[in-house]
Amino acid sequence: MFKVLVSDPLSEWGLQKLIEAQDVQVDQKIGLSEQELIETISEYDALLVRSQTEVTAAVIEAATRLKAIGRAGVGVDNIDLPAATQKGIIVLNAPDGNTISTAEHSFAMMIALARRIPHAYFSMMQSEWDRKSFIGVELNQKVLGIIGLGRIGAEIAKRAKAFNMQVVAYDPFLTEERAKNLGVQAATIDELVRQSDFITVHTPLTKETRHLISSREFELMKQGARIINCARGGIIDERALLEALQMEKVAGAALDVFEVEPPINNPLLDHPHVIVTPHLGASTIEAQENVAFAVSEEILHVLRNEPFKNAVNLPSIPLNIREKLEPYFNLSESLGKFVAQTASGGLQEARVTYSGELTEFDTSSLSRSVLKGILSHHLGAGVNYVNAPHLAKSRGISFTEQKSPANRGFTNLITVTLKTNQDENRIAGTMINGYGSRIVKLDEYRIDIQPKGHLILIHHHDRPGAIGNVGALLGNNDINIATMQVGRRNVGGRAIMVLEIDRQVSAQVLDQLNDLSEIISVREIDLTQ
């Protein structure tokens, strides 16, 4: 008989599968302190929580029987993942449970914004009968721009088509085939904001997506565009949005999320053309039932030693294999992150090739690490070792693993190839005794750099003074170069330089580098943890 502890309030319907299982005893003990949880957790095989219970390292240390921790929701910030992974405890979440809920809320906000429903309601509550002040617009034949075409964005697209809207979408992983299947037109960010009457964002909040919609994007928008954010606060620059509203460039905004929550003294709350809700995207009875049901089902699979999904920590690997592969996990993820930041266009195919002694081992866990690195550049912390293959497949991205007995001059070599609808990029790395992980090849160029920190990758013409001009420009901007690697194939032909710098550079500095006559292209590569 398995024992499962539920320590936060969860939907009774969602727990039914566990409660009705003949081989499971479910105990619900709500509001336990950390010490109380430590004293009781040793009795249980699984623990189910929401956001209230803090599953600390001390709790995990005391969990002598625990096989799985289930989080009825997406975020797992309240669970010590490294401690759980080290002890071999699977941590599960329910990433799909709120998809429909958030999609419907976003669409409801768009309709309410178009027809000014909250403002009209408030007027009626003041005993007014004002039919002239709340003239709205139709969704019919309008252009909807969707930024982020994952699960939620795709559901928004389906609903928009039913309203006879034309849908344009931007997503770094959007292929022509998937766009065709969803009935949307693929676009760049600039193309999307120029064309759209309504814009809704559905991306995770990452370094790349923070203030993705800011002053420049508002300037490009149609006069009278409307914008909706039910994803994450910070994707839209709130100061720039306020300015666009005040200048009447933007006709209205509907916000469920904010850069600071709750949004105390936020001037957007007082603007007459803004409607707001208090982060209600996942707040439906069905969503709460769905996440509880999904994580309960996964807990049962783990306890019964059946296949499971939606684990957010690294699957357990036999100790003898893990010791051999351990040094390569950071390298493999860094290779994925690096090559993802060199690519342009929609990702179509990713391939990882192992050479040398690594071919003797089961490298599937390393491959997941590579794929996690590739996807996390655009999808952020929501990507993990277990869901990375599912996320790739759902976006139409082919991922393959190959092994080659040739060692290519290295004891072990990991090569990652990324193909998009615009180009193909390749990177290779290895472990060198005494030096640790190294990147040893970029496309056709041989180099030798550590995969860490802030890097600048520059393609340039091999001319005298090119390197000096780059160094001088960075020096004039008070940016210190820690190391530099250069590579070329032919004298006077194309070449590359990779610079490790002490801090992130601004977009202005990158533009200045691009303006140098010898420079072909410049990319900033962020490999900070």
C-alpha positions in Angstrom: 0.0 0.0 0.0 1.4 3.4 -1.1 0.9 6.4 1.2 0.4 9.8 -0.4 0.3 13.1 1.6 -1.6 16.1 0.3 -0.4 19.1 2.2 -2.2 22.0 0.3 -5.9 22.4 -0.6 -6.5 20.6 -3.9 -9.6 19.8 -5.9 -11.4 16.8 -4.5 -12.4 15.8 -8.0 -8.8 16.1 -9.1 -7.7 13.7 -6.4 -10.3 11.1 -7.1 -8.0 8.9 -9.1 -5.7 8.6 -6.1 -8.5 8.3 -3.6 -10.1 5.5 -5.6 -6.9 3.5 -6.2 -6.9 0.2 -4.4 -3.1 0.4 -3.7 -3.0 4.0 -2.4 -3.9 5.6 0.9 -4.4 9.4 0.7 -3.9 11.6 3.8 -4.9 15.3 3.6 -3.1 17.4 6.2 -3.3 21.0 5.3 -1.2 23.8 6.8 1.7 21.8 8.2 4.7 23.8 9.4 8.1 22.8 8.1 8.9 21.0 11.4 5.6 19.1 11.3 6.2 18.1 7.7 9.7 16.9 8.6 8.3 14.8 11.4 5.7 13.1 9.3 7.1 12.9 5.8 9.1 9.7 6.4 5.7 7.8 6.4 4.9 8.7 2.8 5.8 7.5 -0.7 4.5 10.7 -2.5 3.8 14.3 -1.6 1.3 16.6 -3.4 1.5 20.4 -3.0 0.5 23.6 -4.6 2.3 26.8 -3.7 1.7 27.0 0.0 3.9 24.1 1.2 7.7 24.8 1.1 9.4 21.5 0.3 12.9 22.4 1.7 16.1 20.4 1.7 15.5 19.5 5.3 12.1 18.1 4.4 13.6 16.1 1.6 16.4 14.8 3.8 13.7 13.5 6.3 11.8 11.8 3.4 13.2 8.3 3.6 10.4 6.7 1.5 9.5 9.5 -0.8 9.6 8.6 -4.5 7.7 11.6 -6.0 6.7 15.2 -5.3 3.8 16.5 -7.3 3.1 20.2 -7.9 -0.5 20.9 -8.9 0.4 23.7 -11.2 3.4 24.9 -13.3 5.9 26.6 -11.1 8.1 24.6 -8.7 9.8 27.4 -6.9 8.7 26.1 -3.6 10.5 22.8 -4.1 14.2 22.3 -3.6 14.9 20.7 -7.0 18.6 20.0 -6.5 18.0 18.3 -3.2 15.2 16.2 -4.7 17.3 15.2 -7.7 20.3 14.3 -5.6 18.1 12.0 -3.5 16.5 10.4 -6.6 13.0 11.9 -6.0 11.0 12.7 -9.1 9.4 16.2 -9.1 6.3 16.5 -11.3 4.1 19.4 -12.4 1.1 20.0 -14.6 2.0 22.3 -17.4 -1.0 21.8 -19.6 -3.8 22.1 -17.0 -4.4 25.9 -17.4 -4.0 26.1 -21.2 -7.7 26.5 -22.1 -8.4 28.6 -19.0 -5.7 31.1 -20.0 -6.7 31.1 -23.7 -10.3 31.8 -22.8 -9.4 34.5 -20.4 -7.2 36.2 -23.0 -10.0 36.1 -25.5 -12.5 37.4 -23.0 -10.2 40.3 -22.3 -9.9 41.0 -26.0 -13.6 41.1 -26.5 -14.1 43.2 -23.3 -11.5 45.6 -24.6 -13.0 45.8 -28.1 -16.5 46.6 -26.7 -15.4 48.5 -23.6 -17.6 46.3 -21.5 -16.1 47.0 -18.0 -16.4 50.8 -18.6 -20.0 50.5 -19.7 -20.8 48.3 -16.7 -19.2 50.8 -14.3 -21.2 53.6 -15.9 -24.4 51.6 -15.4 -23.5 51.1 -11.7 -23.4 54.8 -11.4 -27.1 54.9 -12.6 -26.0 56.3 -16.0 -27.5 55.4 -19.4 -24.7 56.5 -21.7 -24.8 54.8 -25.1 -22.5 57.2 -26.9 -19.4 57.0 -24.8 -18.8 53.3 -25.3 -18.8 52.7 -29.0 -16.5 49.7 -29.7 -15.0 47.8 -32.6 -15.7 44.4 -34.1 -13.2 41.5 -34.1 -14.6 40.5 -37.5 -11.9 40.8 -40.3 -9.5 42.4 -37.9 -5.8 41.3 -37.8 -4.8 39.5 -34.6 -1.1 39.3 -33.9 -0.1 36.5 -31.5 3.4 36.6 -30.1 4.3 33.1 -28.9 2.5 30.2 -30.6 2.9 27.5 -27.9 -0.1 25.7 -26.4 -2.0 28.8 -25.3 -1.1 30.8 -28.4 -2.4 28.0 -30.6 -5.7 27.9 -28.8 -6.0 31.6 -29.2 -5.5 31.2 -33.0 -8.2 28.6 -33.2 -10.7 30.9 -31.5 -9.7 33.9 -33.6 -10.3 32.0 -36.8 -13.8 31.3 -35.6 -14.4 35.0 -35.2 -13.3 35.5 -38.8 -10.0 37.3 -37.8 -6.9 37.1 -39.8 -4.1 35.8 -37.6 -0.4 36.6 -37.9 2.0 35.0 -35.5 5.6 35.2 -34.3 7.4 32.4 -32.6 11.1 31.5 -32.8 10.2 27.9 -33.5 7.3 28.5 -35.9 7.8 26.5 -39.1 5.9 27.0 -42.4 4.2 23.7 -42.0 2.9 24.4 -38.5 1.8 27.9 -39.5 -0.1 26.3 -42.4 -1.7 23.7 -40.1 -2.9 26.4 -37.7 -4.1 28.7 -40.5 -1.8 31.6 -39.5 0.7 33.7 -41.3 4.2 33.6 -39.9 5.8 37.0 -39.3 8.6 38.8 -37.7 8.0 40.9 -34.6 8.2 44.1 -36.7 5.9 42.7 -39.4 3.4 41.6 -36.7 3.2 44.9 -34.9 2.8 46.8 -38.2 -0.1 44.7 -39.4 -2.1 43.9 -36.2 -5.2 45.6 -34.9 -5.0 43.5 -31.8 -1.8 42.0 -30.3 -1.7 39.4 -27.6 1.5 38.0 -26.0 2.0 34.4 -24.9 5.7 33.9 -24.3 7.6 33.1 -21.1 9.5 35.9 -19.4 13.1 35.6 -20.3 16.0 37.9 -20.9 15.1 38.0 -24.6 11.4 38.6 -24.0 11.6 41.2 -21.2 10.2 44.4 -22.7 9.8 42.7 -26.0 7.1 45.3 -26.7 8.6 48.7 -25.9 8.8 52.2 -27.3 10.2 51.1 -30.7 7.4 48.5 -31.2 4.7 50.9 -30.2 6.0 53.4 -32.8 5.6 50.7 -35.5 2.1 49.8 -34.5 -1.0 50.9 -36.4 -2.8 53.9 -35.0 -5.4 52.7 -32.6 -4.0 49.2 -32.0 -5.1 47.3 -28.9 -2.8 45.1 -26.8 -3.5 42.2 -24.4 -1.2 40.5 -21.9 -2.3 37.5 -19.9 1.1 35.8 -20.0 3.8 37.4 -17.8 4.3 40.9 -16.5 7.4 42.5 -18.0 7.0 41.3 -21.6 5.4 44.6 -22.2 7.2 47.7 -21.1 4.6 49.4 -18.9 6.1 52.9 -19.1 6.2 52.7 -22.9 2.6 51.4 -22.9 1.5 54.3 -20.8 3.1 56.7 -23.2 1.5 55.0 -26.2 -1.9 55.3 -24.5 -1.4 58.9 -23.6 -0.4 59.7 -27.2 -3.4 57.7 -28.4 -1.2 55.5 -30.5 -2.7 52.6 -28.6 -6.4 52.7 -28.3 -6.6 50.3 -25.3 -4.9 47.6 -23.2 -6.1 44.6 -21.3 -3.8 43.4 -18.6 -4.0 40.3 -16.3 -0.3 40.5 -15.3 2.1 43.2 -14.2 5.8 43.9 -13.8 5.2 44.2 -10.0 2.3 42.3 -8.4 0.1 43.4 -6.9 0.4 46.7 -9.0 0.3 49.3 -6.2 0.3 52.9 -7.4 0.5 51.7 -11.0 -0.8 54.6 -13.3 -2.1 52.1 -15.8 -4.8 51.1 -13.4 -6.3 54.6 -13.6 -6.1 55.0 -17.3 -9.6 55.2 -18.9 -8.7 52.9 -21.8 -7.1 50.1 -19.7 -8.9 47.1 -18.3 -7.3 44.9 -15.7 -7.8 41.6 -13.8 -5.7 40.3 -10.8 -3.7 37.5 -12.6 -6.8 35.3 -13.2 -5.6 33.4 -16.3 -5.6 30.0 -14.5 -8.4 30.7 -12.1 -11.2 28.5 -13.2 -12.7 25.5 -11.5 -11.8 23.3 -14.4 -8.1 24.5 -14.5 -7.7 23.7 -10.8 -9.3 20.3 -11.2 -7.2 19.6 -14.3 -3.9 20.3 -12.6 -4.8 18.2 -9.6 -6.0 15.4 -11.8 -3.0 15.5 -14.1 -0.4 15.4 -11.2 -2.4 12.7 -9.4 -2.3 10.5 -12.5 1.5 11.1 -12.8 2.0 10.2 -9.1 0.3 6.9 -9.7 2.5 6.2 -12.7 5.7 6.8 -10.7 4.5 4.8 -7.7 3.5 1.8 -9.9 6.8 2.1 -11.9 4.9 2.9 -15.1 6.0 5.4 -17.8 5.4 9.1 -16.8 5.9 12.5 -18.2 6.0 16.1 -16.9 8.9 15.5 -14.5 10.9 18.7 -14.0 14.2 17.3 -12.7 16.7 15.0 -14.3 15.5 11.4 -14.5 17.5 9.0 -12.4 20.6 7.5 -14.0 22.6 4.5 -12.6 25.4 5.8 -10.4 28.2 4.2 -12.4 26.9 5.8 -15.6 26.2 9.2 -14.0 29.8 9.4 -12.7 31.0 9.0 -16.3 28.6 11.5 -17.8 28.5 14.1 -15.0 31.2 16.3 -16.4 29.4 16.5 -19.8 26.0 17.8 -18.6 27.0 21.5 -18.3 28.9 21.2 -21.5 26.0 19.7 -23.5 23.5 22.2 -22.2 25.9 25.1 -23.0 26.5 23.8 -26.5 22.7 23.9 -27.0 22.4 27.4 -25.6 25.3 28.7 -27.7 24.2 27.3 -31.1 20.6 28.4 -30.5 21.8 32.0 -30.1 23.7 31.8 -33.4 20.7 30.6 -35.5 18.3 32.7 -37.5 14.8 31.8 -38.6 12.4 29.1 -37.5 14.0 26.0 -36.0 13.3 22.8 -38.0 15.9 20.2 -37.0 18.4 19.6 -34.2 21.0 16.8 -34.2 23.6 15.8 -31.7 26.5 13.5 -32.6 28.7 11.7 -30.1 32.3 10.6 -31.0 34.9 8.7 -29.0 34.3 7.0 -25.7 30.9 8.5 -25.2 29.5 6.2 -27.8 29.9 3.3 -25.3 27.2 4.8 -23.0 23.5 5.6 -23.0 23.7 9.3 -23.9 20.0 10.0 -24.0 20.3 12.1 -20.8 23.0 14.2 -22.4 20.8 14.6 -25.5 18.0 15.9 -23.4 20.4 18.4 -21.8 21.4 19.6 -25.3 17.8 20.0 -26.3 17.0 21.8 -23.0 19.7 24.3 -23.8 18.4 24.9 -27.4 14.8 25.5 -26.3 15.4 27.4 -23.1 17.0 30.3 -25.0 13.5 31.1 -26.2 11.2 29.3 -23.8 13.0 30.1 -20.5 12.9 28.2 -17.3 9.8 26.3 -18.3 12.0 23.9 -20.3 13.4 20.9 -18.4 15.2 17.7 -19.1 12.0 15.7 -19.3 9.6 18.0 -21.2 12.2 19.2 -23.8 11.5 16.4 -26.3 7.8 16.9 -26.0 8.1 20.7 -26.5 10.3 20.1 -29.6 7.8 17.6 -31.0 4.8 19.8 -30.4 6.6 22.6 -32.3 7.4 20.4 -35.3 11.1 20.3 -34.5 13.0 17.1 -35.5 15.6 15.9 -33.0 18.0 13.0 -33.6 20.9 11.5 -31.8 23.8 9.9 -33.7 27.0 8.1 -32.6 30.3 8.0 -34.6 33.2 5.7 -33.5 35.8 8.1 -34.9 37.2 10.3 -32.2 38.2 13.2 -34.5 41.3 13.9 -32.4 39.5 14.0 -29.1 38.8 11.4 -26.5 35.2 12.5 -26.6 33.4 15.0 -28.8 29.8 16.3 -28.7 28.7 18.0 -32.0 25.4 19.9 -32.2 23.9 20.9 -35.5 20.9 23.2 -35.8 19.0 23.7 -39.0 16.4 26.5 -39.5 14.5 27.7 -42.5 17.3 30.2 -43.1 20.6 28.6 -42.2 22.5 25.7 -40.6 24.9 26.1 -37.6 27.2 23.6 -36.0 29.1 23.6 -32.7 31.4 21.0 -31.1 32.8 20.7 -27.6 34.8 18.3 -25.4 36.3 17.9 -22.0 40.1 18.4 -21.7 42.0 17.2 -18.6 43.1 20.1 -16.5 41.1 22.6 -18.5 37.5 21.4 -18.2 34.8 21.9 -20.9 35.8 23.6 -24.1 34.2 24.6 -27.4 36.6 23.5 -30.1 34.7 24.2 -33.3 32.2 26.6 -34.7 30.9 25.6 -38.1 34.1 25.2 -40.1 36.3 27.2 -37.8 38.6 25.7 -35.1 38.6 27.6 -31.8 39.3 26.9 -28.1 37.0 28.7 -25.6 35.3 28.0 -22.3 31.5 27.8 -22.6 30.7 30.3 -19.9 29.8 34.0 -19.2 29.2 36.7 -21.7 30.6 36.2 -25.2 30.5 38.1 -28.5 30.6 36.1 -31.7 31.8 38.2 -34.7 32.0 37.1 -38.3 34.4 39.4 -40.2 36.7 39.8 -43.2 40.3 38.8 -42.4 41.9 42.1 -42.9 44.7 43.9 -41.0 43.2 46.1 -38.2 39.9 44.3 -37.9 40.7 42.8 -34.5 42.2 46.1 -33.3 39.2 48.1 -34.3 36.9 45.8 -32.3 39.2 46.0 -29.2 39.4 49.8 -29.4 35.6 50.2 -29.8 34.9 47.9 -26.7 37.6 49.7 -24.8 36.1 53.1 -25.6 32.8 51.8 -24.2 34.6 50.6 -21.0 34.1 46.9 -21.8 37.0 44.7 -20.8 37.9 41.7 -22.9 38.9 38.7 -20.8 39.9 36.3 -23.6 39.7 36.3 -27.4 39.8 33.4 -29.9 40.1 33.9 -33.7 39.6 31.4 -36.4 40.0 31.5 -40.2 40.3 29.1 -43.1 41.9 31.2 -45.8 44.2 34.3 -45.5 42.1 37.4 -46.4 38.8 35.4 -46.4 36.0 35.1 -43.9 37.0 34.7 -40.3 35.5 34.7 -36.8 36.5 36.0 -33.4 34.9 35.0 -30.1 35.4 37.4 -27.2 34.7 36.7 -23.6 33.8 40.0 -21.9 33.2 40.9 -18.3 29.7 42.1 -18.6 26.7 42.2 -20.9 26.9 44.8 -23.7 24.2 47.2 -24.8 22.3 47.1 -28.0 24.0 50.4 -28.9 27.5 48.9 -28.6 26.4 45.9 -30.8 25.2 48.3 -33.4 28.5 50.2 -33.3 30.4 46.9 -33.8 28.1 46.0 -36.8 28.9 49.4 -38.3 32.7 48.6 -38.6 33.6 48.1 -42.2 35.3 44.7 -41.7 32.4 43.3 -39.8 29.9 40.8 -41.4 27.7 40.0 -38.3 27.8 40.3 -34.5 25.9 38.2 -32.0 25.9 38.4 -28.2 26.0 34.9 -26.6 24.8 34.7 -23.0 26.0 31.5 -21.2 25.6 32.8 -17.7 23.8 30.3 -15.4 
